[in-house]
Amino acid sequence: MTTVHHPYDTRIYHKECVSLKEAGYDVSLIAPVEKNEDLKQSKVDIIPIAKYKNRWKRMVLGPIRAYKIAKKLKADIYHFHDPELLAVGWLLKKKSNKVIYDIHEDYYTSIMQKDYFSLPIKRLIGKVYNIVERFLIKKMDLCLAEKYYLDRYERGACVLNYPVVNEQLINQKIEADPDSNQLLYTGNVSVVRGAFYHAEVPKILENIEIYMVGKCDKALADQMKKHAEPHHAQLHFDGIDRFVEREEIDSYYMNYNWIAGLAIFPATDHYLKKELTKFFEYMSAGLPIICSNFPKWKEFIDQHQCGITVDPDNKQEIKEAIQYLKDNPIEAERMGYNGREAVVKELSWKSQEVKLLQWYQQLLNK
C-alpha cells in the first residue's frame, strides 16, 4: 500500500512486489493513479486509488480509501510505505495477520527540513509524530531501507535499497570520453537534493551540459533555469511535473556518454548518513560519482574508489573534480569499473531479495 508513491516506484514495484510475485506470492498493490493514466500490463495486480494534488486531501482521503480496499483483501501480510498510513496499518493489524511498515526515509529529519512550516511548528509536528509513531508501530514489523535507521528502530529488518541489475546496462562497455561535456543527475529534483547546486555547474565550467532526469516541479525547474543564467540553455530536464519510469532512466544511462553522475547536495541532517540509491545506479552504469563530501558519503566513495567527493559550497573543488575526470579518462574508467564491480559482487537487489523472501517466510511461520 502507498498513497504517496507512483505505482511503478522502483523500490515498491520493481523490487519488492515483483520479487514477491515471482516467488509465488499473490501480490496486490494499492497505489495512487492519475486520472486517465494508462497503466501498462503489470506483473502484479495494481488497485488504483485517486491521486490528490492537494496534500491535505491526500493525507486524509487517501488513507481512508486505501483502508477500505485493504480490509476487503483480507491479506496475510499488509506492507505499507508511507507514515500517513500508520493508522491504517494499526487498524488492519489482527492476530491472524502481519503488518509491515516499510521505512524509506528518516521521517523526523524529513519533517524538520520542510520549508512550508516555521521552525516552532516543525518541532511540534516532529514531537507529535514521534509519539504517535512509537504507539502505532508496537505490533508491526519494520522494514528498513537504510542501515542507519537501526539507530532509531532497533528491531527493524534491513532490506536495503540496492539496485535491480539491468543486464544490458551492466554488460555495457565503459568508455570515458575526454570530449564529453555532459553530466547526469537522476531521481526526484528538489532543493534539498541539490537543485541549485547542480544548476550552478554550467556557470562554474564553460560548455558543461547538465541533464536532470527525474520528477521536477515546473516552478522549481524555472527557478533553476533562472539561477543558471546566462547558461540556462545548458540545463536540461526530463520529468517536469511527471514521474520518470525506470526504463526511461536506464535509457539515459545506456545511450549517452557521461562525464559522471552528480549528487552535490547541501548539508542537511536528512542526507548526512544516507547511502543514496542513485550512487548504486551510477555505479551499475559504470559512471564515476561526483558528490558532496559528507563523512559517510566520503567513506563510501573512498571504500569503493568510484568517484570524487567535493565541498558542495566550494565552486573551485567542483570545477577541479569535473576537469580531472575529463583530463584523466583512464582514471574515470577505473572508477566506473570499480563501482560496477562493487554492485555486481555485493550491492545489488539480488542480495536483498533473498533477505526479503526469507523474512516473509519467517513472519508467516510465527
Phi, psi and omega per residue, in radians:
M1 nan 2.376 2.968
T2 -2.616 2.475 3.021
T3 -1.944 0.012 -3.058
V4 -1.990 -0.800 -2.965
H5 -1.471 2.700 3.065
H6 -1.145 2.586 3.134
P7 -0.950 -0.543 -3.113
Y8 -1.804 0.504 3.022
D9 -0.898 2.405 -3.013
T10 -1.057 -0.871 -3.104
R11 -1.175 -0.814 -3.030
I12 -1.232 -0.961 -3.044
Y13 -1.474 -1.070 -2.975
H14 -1.184 -0.487 -3.139
K15 -1.716 -1.250 -2.955
E16 -1.223 -0.923 -3.084
C17 -1.079 -0.820 -3.107
V18 -1.144 -0.725 3.121
S19 -1.074 -0.757 -3.141
L20 -1.175 -0.724 3.122
K21 -1.083 -0.801 -3.116
E22 -1.186 -0.361 3.089
A23 -1.493 -0.024 3.056
G24 1.858 0.033 3.111
Y25 -1.363 2.624 3.010
D26 -1.547 1.870 -2.969
V27 -1.965 2.237 2.981
S28 -2.089 2.417 3.139
L29 -2.060 2.008 3.051
I30 -1.603 2.090 -3.040
A31 -2.654 2.677 -3.139
P32 -1.319 2.393 -3.111
V33 -2.287 2.349 3.096
E34 -1.114 2.638 3.023
K35 -1.033 2.381 3.104
N36 1.166 0.163 3.085
E37 -1.295 2.276 -3.103
D38 -1.572 1.900 3.102
L39 -1.413 2.106 3.135
K40 -1.178 2.940 3.115
Q41 -1.030 2.203 -3.015
S42 -1.993 2.693 3.094
K43 -1.331 -0.361 3.116
V44 -2.129 2.835 -3.134
D45 -1.385 1.938 3.116
I46 -1.663 2.144 3.114
I47 -1.836 1.870 -3.037
P48 -1.353 2.513 2.926
I49 -2.155 2.846 -3.096
A50 -1.093 2.481 3.060
K51 -1.784 2.084 -3.084
Y52 -1.731 2.264 3.093
K53 -1.302 -0.527 3.101
N54 -1.364 2.152 -3.054
R55 -1.036 -0.711 -3.063
W56 -1.263 -0.646 3.053
K57 -1.082 -0.759 -3.141
R58 -1.053 -0.746 -3.059
M59 -1.243 -0.409 -3.138
V60 -1.722 -0.947 -3.029
L61 -1.363 -0.604 -3.142
G62 -1.033 -0.915 3.117
P63 -1.062 -0.626 3.128
I64 -1.092 -0.811 -3.133
R65 -1.150 -0.758 3.140
A66 -1.064 -0.712 -3.140
Y67 -1.102 -0.781 -3.115
K68 -1.060 -0.749 -3.140
I69 -1.201 -0.821 -3.076
A70 -1.079 -0.691 -3.128
K71 -1.064 -0.690 -3.138
K72 -1.175 -0.469 -3.108
L73 -1.229 -0.448 -3.135
K74 0.867 0.931 -3.048
A75 -1.335 2.709 3.013
D76 -1.325 -0.601 3.111
I77 -2.323 2.236 2.978
Y78 -1.866 2.235 -3.042
H79 -2.217 1.918 -3.073
F80 -2.088 2.822 -2.879
H81 -2.204 0.087 -3.058
D82 -2.334 2.461 3.128
P83 -1.074 -0.446 3.132
E84 -1.249 -0.125 3.085
L85 -1.754 0.147 -3.135
L86 -1.013 -0.792 -3.140
A87 -1.138 -0.623 3.095
V88 -1.100 -0.815 3.098
G89 -1.039 -0.716 3.138
W90 -1.112 -0.726 3.138
L91 -1.206 -0.563 -3.109
L92 -1.371 -0.345 -3.038
K93 -1.210 2.153 3.072
K94 -2.268 2.956 3.089
K95 -1.103 -0.451 -3.038
S96 -1.564 -0.023 -3.103
N97 -2.368 3.066 3.059
K98 -2.114 2.510 3.078
V99 -2.172 2.203 -3.107
I100 -1.966 2.251 3.017
Y101 -1.768 1.960 -3.115
D102 -1.601 1.947 -3.007
I103 -1.695 1.869 -3.110
H104 -1.504 -0.480 -2.985
E105 -2.346 2.841 2.919
D106 -1.474 1.625 -2.914
Y107 -1.204 -0.490 3.122
Y108 -1.126 -0.881 3.124
T109 -1.175 -0.492 3.067
S110 -1.112 -0.736 3.087
I111 -1.074 -0.730 -3.055
M112 -1.200 -0.278 3.129
Q113 -1.826 0.092 3.092
K114 -1.154 2.266 -3.064
D115 -1.576 -0.026 -3.140
Y116 -1.708 0.151 3.026
F117 -2.173 2.593 3.017
S118 -1.296 2.822 -3.092
L119 -1.017 -0.819 3.112
P120 -1.034 -0.696 3.130
I121 -1.143 -0.736 3.128
K122 -1.078 -0.731 3.122
R123 -1.102 -0.718 3.125
L124 -1.139 -0.815 3.137
I125 -1.074 -0.748 3.131
G126 -1.076 -0.732 3.133
K127 -1.142 -0.783 3.125
V128 -1.115 -0.744 3.140
Y129 -1.030 -0.795 -3.135
N130 -1.020 -0.763 -3.124
I131 -1.141 -0.844 -3.114
V132 -1.115 -0.783 -3.116
E133 -1.071 -0.817 -3.128
R134 -1.001 -0.678 -3.133
F135 -1.232 -0.820 -3.004
L136 -1.261 -0.484 -3.058
I137 -1.558 0.054 -3.039
K138 -0.957 -0.682 -3.092
K139 -1.804 0.189 -3.134
M140 -1.742 2.786 2.956
D141 -1.715 2.539 -3.018
L142 -1.985 2.323 3.108
C143 -1.981 2.102 -3.016
L144 -1.884 2.236 -3.123
A145 -1.486 -0.213 -3.131
E146 -2.327 2.505 -3.127
K147 -1.083 -0.680 -3.040
Y148 -1.256 -0.183 3.065
Y149 -1.126 -0.314 3.086
L150 -1.092 -0.377 3.075
D151 -1.102 -0.530 -3.100
R152 -1.777 -0.607 -3.086
Y153 -2.112 1.554 -2.985
E154 -1.164 -0.443 -3.075
R155 -1.755 0.238 -3.110
G156 -1.348 2.708 3.037
A157 -1.769 2.163 -3.126
C158 -1.405 2.046 2.952
V159 -2.148 1.649 -2.898
L160 -1.333 2.767 -2.989
N161 -1.542 0.818 3.125
Y162 -1.258 2.723 -3.002
P163 -1.373 2.600 2.911
V164 -1.285 2.170 -3.075
V165 -1.305 2.115 3.007
N166 -1.517 1.930 -3.039
E167 -1.029 -0.655 3.125
Q168 -1.131 -0.692 -3.137
L169 -1.242 -0.762 -3.063
I170 -1.206 -0.449 -3.133
N171 -1.626 -0.036 3.136
Q172 -1.228 2.396 -3.116
K173 -1.169 2.425 3.114
I174 -1.621 2.081 3.128
E175 -2.390 1.869 3.085
A176 -1.310 2.359 -3.114
D177 -1.991 1.934 -3.125
P178 -1.100 -0.309 3.124
D179 -1.547 -0.120 3.133
S180 -1.152 2.510 3.087
N181 -2.219 0.394 -3.014
Q182 -1.964 2.280 3.050
L183 -2.047 2.569 -3.022
L184 -2.122 2.416 2.922
Y185 -2.204 2.282 3.068
T186 -2.132 2.621 -3.141
G187 1.945 3.043 -3.133
N188 -1.033 2.474 -3.103
V189 -1.813 2.207 3.105
S190 -2.680 2.934 -3.117
V191 -1.084 -0.764 -3.103
V192 -1.272 -0.241 3.039
R193 -1.709 0.400 2.967
G194 1.471 0.423 -3.083
A195 -0.904 -0.861 -3.059
F196 -1.398 -0.428 3.032
Y197 -1.166 -0.733 3.125
H198 -1.235 -0.611 3.107
A199 -1.182 -0.371 -3.131
E200 -1.339 -0.421 -2.984
V201 -1.003 -0.758 3.127
P202 -1.050 -0.381 3.100
K203 -1.447 -0.371 -3.090
I204 -1.434 -0.659 -3.073
L205 -2.351 2.156 -3.041
E206 -1.057 2.456 3.027
N207 1.243 0.134 3.106
I208 -1.378 2.342 3.098
E209 -1.882 2.301 3.141
I210 -1.955 2.231 3.111
Y211 -1.954 2.077 3.103
M212 -1.806 1.900 -3.065
V213 -1.989 1.760 -3.107
G214 2.813 2.918 -3.071
K215 -1.089 2.284 -3.141
C216 -2.536 2.247 3.063
D217 -1.071 2.434 -3.111
K218 -1.042 -0.682 -3.136
A219 -1.058 -0.707 3.121
L220 -1.203 -0.707 3.109
A221 -1.033 -0.737 3.122
D222 -1.117 -0.708 3.108
Q223 -1.129 -0.682 3.120
M224 -1.150 -0.711 3.091
K225 -1.042 -0.773 3.130
K226 -1.102 -0.697 -3.140
H227 -1.124 -0.561 -3.095
A228 -1.412 -0.108 -3.128
E229 -0.902 2.448 0.101
P230 -1.604 0.337 -3.061
H231 -1.890 0.522 -3.061
H232 -1.066 -0.466 -3.122
A233 -1.217 -0.232 3.139
Q234 -1.610 0.079 3.130
L235 -1.943 2.057 -3.018
H236 -2.067 2.499 -3.127
F237 -2.189 2.403 2.932
D238 -2.321 1.782 -3.097
G239 2.368 0.354 3.139
I240 -1.187 2.078 3.141
D241 1.022 0.514 3.078
R242 -2.661 2.660 3.061
F243 -1.296 2.363 3.103
V244 -1.813 2.092 -3.038
E245 -1.344 2.804 -3.064
R246 -0.916 -0.766 -3.092
E247 -1.098 -0.646 3.120
E248 -1.157 -0.748 3.127
I249 -1.110 -0.771 3.131
D250 -1.066 -0.582 3.139
S251 -1.158 -0.567 3.062
Y252 -1.168 -0.734 3.118
Y253 -1.045 -0.664 -2.980
M254 -1.535 -0.491 -2.933
N255 -1.848 0.110 3.114
Y256 -2.316 2.769 3.091
N257 -1.856 1.871 -3.029
W258 -1.757 2.574 3.001
I259 -1.212 -0.800 -3.078
A260 -2.930 2.931 2.957
G261 -1.705 2.408 -3.044
L262 -1.773 2.505 2.955
A263 -2.680 1.079 -3.134
I264 -1.618 1.618 -3.057
F265 -1.786 2.627 2.953
P266 -1.242 2.750 -3.126
A267 -1.318 2.007 3.021
T268 -2.380 2.649 3.138
D269 -0.995 -0.524 -3.041
H270 -1.162 -0.544 -3.040
Y271 -1.937 -0.114 -3.035
L272 -1.053 -0.562 -3.065
K273 -1.866 -0.081 -3.043
K274 -1.360 2.472 2.893
E275 -1.657 1.848 -3.013
L276 -1.117 2.411 3.069
T277 -1.018 -0.618 -3.121
K278 -1.123 -0.446 3.033
F279 -0.983 -0.882 -3.077
F280 -1.136 -0.632 3.136
E281 -1.192 -0.785 3.085
Y282 -1.026 -0.731 -3.129
M283 -1.135 -0.717 3.089
S284 -1.006 -0.673 -3.100
A285 -1.416 -0.036 -3.132
G286 1.313 0.438 -3.137
L287 -1.674 2.337 2.927
P288 -1.090 2.678 -3.134
I289 -1.905 2.371 2.914
I290 -2.019 2.019 -3.053
C291 -2.485 2.985 3.118
S292 -1.131 2.646 -3.035
N293 -1.607 0.687 3.031
F294 -1.053 2.522 -3.047
P295 -0.894 -0.808 -3.128
K296 -1.157 -0.676 3.129
W297 -1.184 -0.755 3.129
K298 -1.098 -0.715 3.103
E299 -1.052 -0.738 3.141
F300 -1.141 -0.853 -3.114
I301 -1.119 -0.733 3.128
D302 -1.157 -0.690 -3.136
Q303 -1.052 -0.743 -3.065
H304 -1.713 -0.077 3.107
Q305 0.878 0.898 -2.990
C306 -2.140 0.269 3.136
G307 3.052 -2.829 -3.101
I308 -2.320 2.339 3.063
T309 -1.789 2.537 -3.078
V310 -2.385 2.703 2.961
D311 -1.236 2.054 -3.055
P312 -1.074 -0.364 -3.137
D313 -1.710 0.118 -3.135
N314 -1.925 1.739 -3.073
K315 -1.098 -0.592 -3.127
Q316 -1.151 -0.703 3.102
E317 -1.107 -0.718 3.123
I318 -1.108 -0.795 3.120
K319 -1.039 -0.800 -3.102
E320 -1.144 -0.643 3.139
A321 -1.126 -0.795 3.127
I322 -1.113 -0.803 -3.108
Q323 -1.126 -0.631 3.127
Y324 -1.062 -0.778 -3.136
L325 -1.179 -0.604 3.079
K326 -1.191 -0.689 -3.070
D327 -1.411 -0.301 -3.060
N328 -2.229 1.217 -3.070
P329 -1.070 -0.555 3.125
I330 -1.171 -0.721 3.093
E331 -1.166 -0.669 3.097
A332 -1.088 -0.727 3.094
E333 -1.117 -0.692 3.139
R334 -1.071 -0.771 3.102
M335 -1.063 -0.737 3.125
G336 -1.081 -0.774 3.126
Y337 -1.142 -0.695 3.128
N338 -1.066 -0.792 -3.137
G339 -1.107 -0.792 -3.136
R340 -1.101 -0.719 3.134
E341 -1.071 -0.710 3.133
A342 -1.119 -0.697 3.122
V343 -1.143 -0.834 -3.101
V344 -1.057 -0.718 -3.026
K345 -1.442 -0.617 -2.983
E346 -2.545 -0.257 -2.969
L347 -2.019 0.506 3.134
S348 -1.798 2.850 -3.137
W349 -1.061 -0.460 -3.103
K350 -0.931 -0.731 3.141
S351 -1.168 -0.600 -3.118
Q352 -1.422 -0.514 3.062
E353 -1.041 -0.762 3.104
V354 -1.025 -0.782 3.137
K355 -1.109 -0.746 -3.132
L356 -1.075 -0.812 -3.092
L357 -1.196 -0.700 3.095
Q358 -1.113 -0.717 -3.128
W359 -1.135 -0.791 3.112
Y360 -1.014 -0.746 -3.135
Q361 -1.107 -0.700 3.110
Q362 -1.095 -0.732 -3.135
L363 -1.100 -0.734 -3.117
L364 -1.238 -0.429 -3.129
N365 -1.503 -0.160 -3.098
K366 -1.191 nan nan
